[in-house]
């Protein structure tokens, strides 16, 4: 072996760069794939990121998890194909082009031309591919960038078409209206999981408005509450709760008569009239507390004193009552609209107990108006707000105005009509577009849907057949999401994406869903080389009736493409049929917690719909990597250090271990601290390196002293070593191998690093430290015994390197390349090696005895310190008290010499009778008994504390104790030893 430098001179980043060159020169990754080509496949799905931005720690975390698992699987007898993927379509790309070209509306794109626009999108998709490859490769991840897949490739898009055509054949596709979160900034509806990704605390108006009841003898008016005044011009109904009690009340001062829910009477304002005013008007009256914060502004006692109850009735009795609309923009609906309906979504915790319904702008509004025949299914719904979030010509007074900006003027118009009861503002959490950062609105949009609700039971059943780490994400978060699954809107009215393969007649009555390029070419007679809109929108298919069929304009939501990845990246079913069908579901996926509502969900939905199976067997879900201050890492804010900066300072292996040994691998957040990476270097790699350096130094010493060159002895021979620490470290190494195998097979990566830390501490501070004389060949050590110790240390380091190779691919390669030089027939790279097997018998008793010995040494050192007896002062004897006779035999026998030397004592006296040097005391366990015993706790506590030593021994023997009427078990009482002296 070559000599090595001191730890202070060892540059981890520089050594990693050297290893990267070695891997590149030897085509290490490709060689590993070739060497394992004959082995069973292990299918790993790599979720595609967008390449329009730079990678950050979240990507590095997920990539590290994937790399560790796939490296481990390669070493344990599998062929693991690893292809990088790119998410090329969708809003992120279009949004960047919109900003670049100053595009504000959909019409701007059409004027420019879809072809030119899409080609601009295509240009930026791979803008940062080189940077991604550089960063990902530098982190040590082995993945194929040359044979990557892109969602914009023809083969990928064709498989996406096949997926959709299969869903259509199964009756799981339909077209309809749905009120969805809508981004006016990006001019497209969003998925629910997209809409939930960017909430902000913002102020919004809240107002109460009157709706006079038609032909009411008292001239009463319904009072409805809203926080979206811009929806009032589209009001078609009022909704009550049939089970609530409603009151007709008269203001004793103004004479105004309102109808509100009994539980919400306190929300009405208290007014001091200056002169009479028409019912429902604010006019010249002075409103007390008219500016409210929150939705509970009034004072109950004051409001009750101000209003006189005229009548009381159920919500059900109000159903069908007609009212006077605020505006006449929808007067053509008068025959079916402007009436009261009832539904349970009306609650008593806010507002007036009466909700105004604008079916085009609220999911519940749409549902309720549909069920009450105010609107009908189909594409006849009037949506008075355009794609840019501006009022259409139907809303004559506000046409062309952006809805959010029109709120104030609409409130003013309501006030001028004498219909404003109360106005104010309140701060609440509101969804914003995750890309354009503009407020979302809810808007009815025509869309193509996958009927997920039909699959709900099967989705829940398939979820049971998957294994997640941590499991609570599967059992709670993901299960609950599936439990409440709604039909999935998979189309987007956009441009840069996989076009929907739907050709329809002008009246929509004849529809053809295409499942392949060949089918489109056959039906249209046109050659197809690219499936993007500007390449196929002109293609028509002859109608079976009259005329031609034209493609619908929509493109797929990019989540649909991501969910199709298990099929599309293989171009299934057009290629790789056997590979896919023999290995589906895939073995492993890993992404962040946010993907429970994103990629994990779409994978599960599509695989269930297509094959009745989950898409994956095993899943690791990581948490979020946050900035050091606990805020979300933001590429825009740049509130985190550059990954390359950290890697260049401390190395990629240190970064890998830092993030793996954190709560983030248990789906909890991690506050990233650069100092934490430095801590890994100090606590893990330097001790590990020093143990390796000590081995190399002492093997080189043999040559210097003119002795035969070091050749490690066979492991089978070393297993028979008579040295107790050789036996112990061999056993501890086998325990490490067994533990890593056990935890990796269970995908619990986060347990491995703490175990490794303890192992390295034992290796350096017990084996190497206690064995220095043997390893250095100092007298009375024989050359044979020295070589045995060196061989043991060699095999221990080699085995531990192989076990840790998936976690720290660089450092283990550095050590292995030198260690292999004294071992004939060794693989060129550690990553070609098979993962270590557990060999020989483990000495569990010996491992426990050594651990206890170290505890005794630590305790004895503390006692010396407390009694001002430094280690240089010899002591005559040390008494070790422990009930385990086997342990005492070890301490007084084969471990005795290490105890005597470490503690500078002349003799060790074992004692297995703790009561010879200590007394027993009992105390109740308050954490266990407190709730159970209640008021009796005091009496029981007094009795337990008064127990004699004989009582305690009898209790431990019988296992229970009765105090009064309470039976106490061993788990209810703490028994403690009190030493007579130390």
N, C-alpha and C positions, 0 to 999 in steps of 0.2 A: 504493500500500500504506500501511496505517496504521503510525504509529511504534510502537515496542515498547520495553519497559522493560529495564533491565539484568538480567543473569542472577540476581544476588542478590535482586532484587525479584520474580522470576518464580515464582509458586506453582504447581507442577505439579498438586497436588490441586485447587486452586481452578479452574484452567483446565479440568481434567477435568470438574468439576461443570458448568461452563459448556457444555462440549461435550455432556454428557448432556442438558441442557436443549434444546440445539440439535437433537439427534437426536429428542427427544420432540416438540418443536414441529413438526418437518418430517416426522415419521413415517419417519425415515431407513431403518430396517430394512425396513419394509413397502414403501417406495419402491424400495429395492434389489431386493426380490423381484419387484416389478411390472416393473421395467426388464429383468429377466433371465428373465421368464416364458416367453419364446419360445425360450430356449436349451436345450441338452440337459440332462437331469436329472443331478445328482450326488447319489447317495443316501448319506446319512450316518445311521448308527444311534446314537442316544444312549441308553446304558444307564441305566435308571431308578434313582435313589437313593431311599432312604427319607426321607420328609419329617418323621419323628418326632424328628430331631435337627438341630442346626445345621450349616451347611457349614464345613469346615475346609480347610487348605491342600491336602490330597489331592484334594478336590473341585475346588478352584480350579486346581490343576495340570492335572487331566484336562480341565476346562472350557476352560482356556487353549489346550491342544493342539488341542482340537476347534475352537475359535474361529479359531485361526490357519489351520488347514487349510481350513475352510469359507469363510472370508473370501478366502483365496487362490483357491480354486476358483471363487468368484463373480466375482473379478476376471479370471479367465482363461477366461471364456466358458461358465459353467454356471449353471443354476438350482438353488440349494441350499435345499431346505426344511429348516428347523431347528425341530423341536418338542420341547419339554422333556417329560420323562416322569417318572412317580412310581411307585415300588414300594410298593404300598399294603397288601399282605397279608403274612401269615406271622408267624413267631415274634417279631420285634422289636416288632410292634404288640401282640400278645397278652401278651408279657412285661410291657410297660408297664402294661397294664390289670390284669394279675394283681397287680402291685405296688400299683397305685392302689386296687384293691378288696379287697386282702388275700386273693386267691384262692390256695389252696395245692394243691388237687387237682382232678382232672377232675370229680369229683362236685360240687364247689363250683359249677362252671360249669353243670352240668345242673340243679342246684337253682335257680340264678339264672334259667336259661332261655337257650337259645342265641340267641334273638332279641335279648334285652336286652343280652347280652354282645357280640354282633356290632355292635349299634348304638353301644355304648360304644367299640368299636374304630374304627368309622367316624368318630366325632367327633374323634379325635385324629390321624387320618391326615394331615390337612392343617394341623395346628397351626402348623407353621413355614413354610408355603408363602410367606407374605409376606416373611419374613426371608430365605428362599432367593432370592426374586426380587430383593430389595434388594441382597444381596451379589453375586449373579451379574451383575446389570445393572451394578453399580458396577465390576466387574472389566473391563468393556468387552465382555463377551460378547453377541453378538446371537443371541437364540433366542426362540422364540414361547412365552410362558407362557399366553397367552389360549387358544390352540388346543392345549393340552397333551394328553397321553394319561395315563390312570391305569389301573393294572392291575385296579382294582375297578369300572371302567365296564362296563356291559352288553356293549357292542360288543367290547371287549377280551376279556372273559371268554368270549364266544361263539366268538371265533376260537381261543382256547385249547382249547375243547371240540372244535372242528373238527380241530385238530392231533392231539389224543389219539385221536379217532375214526379218523383216517387211519392212525395207527400201529397201531391195533387191526386195521383192515382188512388191513394188511400183515403181520399175524402177529407184531408186535414188542412186544405187550403181554401180560403174564401176571401171575397172582397167586401168591404163594408166601411162604414164610418166609425170612427172611434175618437173620443176626446182624449187627447194625449198631451203630455208636456211638449211644448212647442218653442223652439228657439227662433225668435225673430232676427237674431243676429246672424244665424246660419241658415235661416229660412227652411227649416226642416223639423219634423217631429223627432223626439228623442225616445229611446227606450226608457222604461221606468228606472232601470239600474243606472242609466246615464243621468237621468234627472235627479237622482238621489246623491250625486257625487259632489255637489258644490252648493251647499246652503250658506246663506249669509244672514246676519241680523240686520234688518232694514226697517225703517219707518214706512208705514202705509196708512192711507186714510181709512177711517171707518165712519159710516154714516147710517142713520135711520131715516127711512123714507116712508111716506104714506101712500097707500093704494085705496082710494075711496071705494066702499062697497056699493055696488049697483043696487038701487031701490031699497037701501036700508032706511028704515023709518026714523032712526036717530041721526042719520048722516054720519055714521061711523066710518072709520078707515082702518084697514090692516096696517100694521107697522112692521116693515121688514128691515133687517140689518144686513149690510154688506161691507166687505173690505175691498171690493173691486168695482168702484163706480163705473168704470168703462164698460162693464157688462150690462148695465141698466138699459141702454137703448135696445138690447136684444131680449129683454124680458118677455117671457111668454106664459109664465105661471108663478103661483106662490105655493110653497109647500109647508104643511103643518105636520105635526106628529099626531096620529089618530088617538093615541093613548094619553095625550096631555090634556090638562084642563086649561081652557082659555077664558079670559075675562074681557068684557066690554066695560071700559072705564071712562069717566068724564072728569076732565080737569076742573076742579072747583073754582079756579081763578079765571081760566080762559074759555071754558065751556067746550073745548075740543074733546072729541070722543074717539078713543083708539081701541083696537083689539090686539091683545098680546097674550103670550102664555102667562099663566098665573105665577110660575116660578121666575119669570123675567120682568115682572112689573117694576122692580127696582131700577131697571135700565132706563125707564122713561125719565125725561128731564123735569126738573121742578121749575115752573115758570111764574113770573110775576107780571101779570098783564098790565099794560098802560092804557090800552083801549081794545075794544073787541076786534076780532079777526076771524076770517073764514076758517072753517074746520080744516085742519091739516097744515095751516100756514104758520110760519114763525113770525113773519111780518115785524111789528114793532114791539112784540113781547120780549121781555128780558129773560134769557134762558140761563138758569143757574147751572154751573158745571158743564157748560156746553162743550168745552174742550176736554175730552177725557183721554186717559191713557189706559189701554187695556179695554176690556169689554164689560166692565162692571163699575161704571162711573157714578151711578146714582146712590143716594143713601136711602136704605130701606125704609126707615121710620118717616123721613121727610116725604118720600114719594107716596107712601101709604096715606099720610095725612092729606096730601094734595089731591089724590085721585079718589073718586067715588065709584064703587063697583055698581054697575047697572045690571049686569047679567053675567052668568057663568055657564059654560057649555063645553062639551067635549070637542076635541079636534076632529073626530070623525064626522060630527054634525056640520062642520064647515065645508066639507068636500063638495065641490061643484059650484060653490058660491062665485059669482062673477064680480070683477072689480074693474075700475077705470085704469087703463094703462098709463104709464108715465109719458110715453112718446107714441107717435102714430106711425113709426117706421114699419111696423108689422101689422098694420090694420087689416091687411088681406088675410090674416090668420084669426080674425075676430070670432069666427064661428066656432073654432075649436080651442082657442087660447084664452088667456086672461081669466083664468079660473083657479080655484084652490084645489090642490091635490094633497095626498098624504103619503108619508114614507117615514120609516124608522131612522133614516140618516139624520133627521132633524133632532138635535140634542138640546138639553136644558142648561148647558154650561156656558153658553155665549149667546149674544144677540138678543132677539125678541121672541124666539120660539117660532118665528115665521121666516122662511128662507125664500129669497127671490130666485127664480130659475131661468137661466139663459142656456138652453140645451146645447148650443154650439160651443159653450165655454166652461162646461163643468161635467165631469164624468157622471156624478149622481144626477145632475140636472138632465143630462141626455137620457139616462136610464129611466128616470121617473116620467119625463115627458113622453118617451116612447111607449111606456107601459100604459099611459093614460090617453093614448091616441092624439096627443097634441101635435106630434110629429110622426112620420112613418119611416120604416126602414127603406134603405136604398140611397140613391145619390141626389135626393131632392132637398136635403137639408140646406137651409139658407145660412151661410156663414158670412156674417157682415164684417169680417176682418180679413184682409188679404194676407199673402205670404210674408209680407214685410211688417206685419203687425199694425197696419193702418186701416182705418175704417173705409169700407167700400162706398159706392155712390148711394146705396140704399139709406145710409145714415147721413142724410143730406146736410145736417147742421155741422157735422164733424168729419165729413169725407176727406180722406187723405191725411188725417191726423194720426200720429202714432198713439196707440191706445193709452199707454201709461202717462204720456204727456197730456192727454185730454182729460184726465181725472178731475183736475181743478175746475175746468170749464163745464164739465158735466155736472159737478156738484153745484156750481153757480146756476146752471140752467134749472136744476131741480129746485133750488131755493127760489128762483124767480117764478116758478110755477106754484109756489106756496106749498111744496110737498116735502120740504126738508124739516125733519123733527129734531135731529141732533147730528152734530159733526165733530170729529176729533181725529186723533191719530194714535197709532199704537205700534210698538216695535215687536217684530216677530221673526222667526226663522223662515226664510223664503228661498226657493230654488233658483239658481242661476245656471246659465249654460256653461258647461265645463270647458268649452273652447272659446266662445266669444265673450264670456263673462257678462252677458246681458241677462236681465230678468226673464225667466220663462213665463209663458202664459199657457193656459189650458185651452185647447182649440180642437174642434172636430176636423179631422182630416180623412180623406178617402185613402185607404191603404189595403194592402194584401196581408192577410193574417194566417199564422199557423195556429190551428185550434188546439192549443196546449191544454185547455181545461178538459178536453176529452181524454187526455193522457195522464191526468193527475194521479190516479190510483197506481198506474204502472210506474210512473216516475218515483213515487214514494217507495214502491216495492224495490225498484232497481237501486235506489239509494241505499237500501239496507244491505245490498250485496257488494258495496264498496267499502274500502278500508281507508280511513282518514287519520292523519296526524296533524293537529290534535283532534280527537274524536268529537269533542264538544261542538266543533264547527259543523260537522256533519249532522250530529244529533239535534242541534238547536238551530243555528243560523240557517244552514242549507235546508234542513227539513222544513222549517217554518216558511222559507221562501217557496219551496215546492208546494207546501200545503195551501198557500195563497196564490198559486200560479194563475196568471191570467193569459188569455190569448195574446200571442206575440205578433206585433206589427213588424213585419220583416222588410217592408219596402220603404224607400226614401225617394222623395221627389227631388232628386239631385242629378248629378251628371257623371262624376268620376267614381265609378263602381261597377260591379258585375250587373249588367242589365237583367231585369226579370225576363225569363224566357217565355213570355206570354204574348201571343199574337191574337188579336180580337177583332171582330167586325165592328163597324161604326156604332151599331146599336148595342154592342156588348153581348149579344145573344149567342154568338159563335166564338168559341175560345179554343185555341190550341196551345198546349204547354209543351215546349221542346225540351228533350232530354239529352241531346248530343249535337255536336257540330254536323255529323253525318245526317242526322234527321232534318236539320235546318236546310242543309244543302239540297237534300233530296226533295223536300217539300217546296222549296223556293226556286230551285234551279240556279242558285247563286253560290259561287265559291266563297268560303269564309276562312280568313286567316287571323282575324282578331275579333274578339267578342265585345269590345267596348262600344258605347252608344254610337259614336260618330262613324263606326265601321259597319253597323248592322241596322241602325234605325231606318234606313231607306229600303231595307229588304221587305218585300211583301210575300204573303202566301196566298195562293188562289183559294177563294172561299168555296165551300161545297154548295153554297146557295147562290149568292150574287156578289160580284165585286171581289175585293181582296181583304185579307186580314193584315192589320198593321200592329207593330209591337207597341204595347203600353209603354209609357215613358219612364216608369219608375226603375230605380236600381235597388239592389239589395242593401240592407243594413249591413255594415261590415262585420257585425257580430254574427250574422248568418254565415258569412264566409269563414270566420274563425271557428265557429261550431262545426263547419264542414271539413275542417282540417284533417281529421283522421282518414278521410277518404280522398280528399282533393290533393293532398301532398304526394299521394301515391298514384294519382290519376286513376283511381278506382271508379267504376268497374271496367275501364277501358284498358288498363294495364295492372300488373301486380295482383291479380285476382287471388292466386294461391297464397302469396305472402300475407295479404290482408285477411283473408278468411280463416287462415290457420292461426292468426295471432290477434284476433279481435274478441273481447275488448283489449285495449292496450294495457301494458303492465303498470305504467307510471306517468303521472303528470304532477307538476308543481308550479304554483303561482301564488300571488298575494291574496290576502283576505278579501279584498274588493272583488275578486273574481268569483266569489260564491254567487253573486248576482250577475256576473258577466260570463266569462269563458266557461267556467265549470258548469254553469246552468245551461248554456247553449249546447255544450257537448252532450249533456245528459238528455236534453229535449230531443235533439236530432237523432241520437243513437237509439233512444227509446222508440221514437216514431218510425225509424227505418228498420230496426232489427229486434226491437223489444228487449234490448240489453243496455246496461250502462256502457259508456265509451271507455272507461278506465277501471282498473282494479284497485290501484293504490294511489293515494294523493297526499302530498305534503302541502300544507297551507301556511304560508308565512305571514307575519304581521307587517306593519309599516315601519320603514326606517325613517325616523324623524330627524330634524335638525337638532343640534345640541340644546337649544332652548325649548324643545318640545313642540315646535311648530312644524307643519308639513313641509317636507323638502320641495322646493319649487325651482324648476328650471328658469322660470321668469325672474324670480327674486334672487336666485343664486345664493341661497343661504346655507350652503354646505361646502366643505373643502373639495377640491377636485380629486376624484378617485386616483388619477395618475400621480398627483402630488403625494398622496398617502402611500401609494405603492412604491414610488421612487424613494421615499424616506425609510420605509420599514419592510417593504416586500409584500408580494401578493399573498403568500402563505399566512403571514400574520393577519392580514385583513380577512382572509377566509376564516381562520379560526376565531377571530374576534366576533364576526357576525354570526357564526354558527353556535358559538358558546354564549348565546344571549336569548332573552325572552322572545325575540322576533321569530325564532324557529318554532315557537309554540303559539304562533298567531297573536302574539302580544307586541306592543310597540317597542322600538329601540331608539333611544336618543343617542345618535351617533357622536362619539367623541374620538378625536384623533389620538388623544392620550391613551385611550383604551387599546388601540392597536400597538402602541409602543409597549404597553404593559404585557402584551402577549409575547413580544420579543424577549423581554426580560424574564418572564416567568416560565415560558415554555421552551423557546428555541435556544437561548443561551445555555441553560442547564443541559438540554439534550445535546447540544453541540459539544459542551465541555466533557460530557461522558464519552462521546465519540472521539474527541481529541485525546483524552487520556488513554484510550485504547490504542490509537495510532502511535502516540508517543512511546508507549511501552513495548509495542511490537517492533518499532524501529530501534529501541534500546537493545533488543536481542542481537540485532545485526551489528550495532556499534561494539557490543561486547564480544563479537566474534562467534556468536552462537548461530546455529542453523536458523534460516529465515522462518518467520512465523507462518504456519499453516494451521488453520483451525481444525481441531479434533472433530471427529464425527459426533453428531448430536446424540446418537444412541449411547456412545461411550460416556458422554458428559452427564447423561441422565443417571448414571451410576456413581457420580461423584460423592465422596463421603463428606464433603464440606457442607455444612448446614446452610450457609448463605448461597452456595451454588444451587442447592436443592430448592431453597426458597425463591430465588430470582427466576429459576426455570419454571417453577410453579406459578409465580406471579405473572410471568410472560404468557403462559398458557391461559391464565385467567383473563389477561388482556385480550388475547385472540378470541377466546370464547365470548367475552362481553361485547367486543366490537361486532362479531358475527351476529350475536343475538340481537343487538340493538339496530344494526343495519338491516337485518332481515325484517325487523319491525318498523323500519323507517324512522327511528327515533334518533336523529343525528345529534340532538342537543345533549344527550347523556354521555356522549363519547369523550368530549374534551375534558370535563371534570375528572373522569376516570383516568384519562391520559396524564393529566396534571399530577394526580396522586401517584401514578405509576412512575413518572419521571422523577418525582421527588424521592420516592423509595429507591429508584435506581442510583441516583447521585448521592443521596444523603445516607443511605444504608449500605447498598451493595458496594459501590465504589469507595466510599469513605471508610467503611469497616474493613475493606479488603485491600487497602492501599499497599500494605507490605507484600501481600501475595502477588498483586498485579505488578508491583515494581521488582519482584524477585528478591526482596530483601531477606536476609537470614532471619529465622531458620527456614525460610521457604525454599523448597527444592525447585530445580528447573522444571520438573514435570508438573509440580503443583502450580507453579507460575503459569505455565502454558495452559493448564486446565482452567485457571481463573480467566486468562485472556481469551481462551476459546469460548468460555461461557459468556463473557461480556460481548464477544463478537456475535455469537448467535442470537443473544438477547437483542442487541441493537439491530441486527439484520431482520429478525422477526418483527420487532416493533415497527421498523421502517415499512415493511410490507403491509402491516396492519393499518398503518396510518397513511399509506400512499394515496388513497382516494381523497384524504382530507388536505394533506400538505404535499402536493405532487412535486414541487420544486426541491424542497429541503431533503425529502426522502431520496430523490434522485441524486442529489449531490453526494449524500452519504453512501448510497448504494454503488455509485460508479467507482468509488474508492474501495469499498468493502469487497466488491466482486473480483478485485484483482488477485485475491488470495484464494479464490474458490473456482476451481475448474468447471467448465460447462455452464457457467452462470449466464442468464439472459443479458442482453446488451442494455436493456432498460428495466428498471424496477416495475414499470407499467406493463411489461410483457409477462411478469411473474404471476403465478396463481396465488390466490389469497391463502395465508397460512391456515393449516388445519390444527385442531387441538391434538397434540401428540403426547402420549404417555399419561401417567396418572398425576392428577393434581394433588398437591399436599395442602388441602384446605386447613387442616389443623395447624400445620407449620406456618402457613400464611397468617392465620389468626394469632398464633403465638408471637410471631415477629411484630405484628401490629401492636399487640399488647406490650411487648418488650419496649417498643418505642414510646408508648404511653407511660410506662414505668420510668423510663429515662427522663422524659419531660417532667413528670411529677417530682422525681428526685432532684432534678436541677432547680425546680421552683422551691422545694423545701430548703435546699442548700442556700438559695438566695435569700429566702425569708429569714433564715437563721445565721446569715453572714458567714457562711462556710464556703469559700470559693473552691472551684474544682481542683485547684492545685494542692488543696489540703486533703491528705488521705483520711478516710474514715475506716473504722474497724469493721463495721458490718452494716448491712441493710436488710431489713425484714420486709419481705413481700407477702402481703396477705391477699389471698384470693381463694374462692371456693372450688375452682377447677383444678383438680389434682394433676391432670395431664399438662396443663399450662405450667404449673409449679415444677413439674418434672423437667419441662423444656428449659425453664429459667435457671433451674439449679443444675442442669446438665449441659446440653449442646449449645445453649445460648449464653451460658454463664460467663465465658471469657469476654464477650462483647459488653455485657453489663458492667463487669468489673473494670474494664479498661475505660469505658465511656464515663463512668461515675467516680472513678478513682476510689473504690472501696475494696477492702481486703477479702470480704466474704459476703455471700448472699444466703440469707436464711429464709426458706419458704415456710409459710404457715397457711393452712387451709381452714382455720377457725377464726372467722372475723370477730367473734365475740370476745376473743382473748385480748383484743386491742381496741374494741369499740363497743358501744351500746346501741340498742335499737330504740328508735322513736317512731311513733306513728302520727300521721296527720291526715285528715280527710282531704280528698281531692275536690275542692270547692267548684272547679269548673264542671265536674261531673255531677256532683250532688246538689249544687245550689238550687237549680230549677226543680229538681225532683223532690227535695225535702221541704222547700219553702221555709215556713216559720220554725220547723223542727230542726233546722240546720244548726242553730246555736247549741241546742241540747246534745245533738249527735256529735258535734265538734268537740265539745267538752269531754264527752265520754271517750272518744277516740284518742284524744291527746293524753288522757289519763291512763291509757293502757300500759301495763307493765311489760317487761321484756318477755316474761313467760306467756302473757296474754298474746303478744305479737307473734311469738313462735307458734303458739297453738292456732292462731288465726291463719298463718301462712300454711300450716299443715292441713287444716280443715277446708280452707278456701272460702269461708264465709263467717260473718259475725252478726249477731242480732243485737241492735240497740233500740230499746223500746219496742216499737212495732215495725222497725225498719231493718231489712236484711241487707247487709253490705257485703259486696264481693271483693275479690282481690283488686279489681280495677277501680274500686271506689276509695281505697286507702293507699296513701304513699308511705312506704316503710323506708326509713333512712338510717344510715350508720353514722354515729357520732364518735369520732376518734377521741381516745383519752388524752393523746398528746401527739404533737408533730414537732 
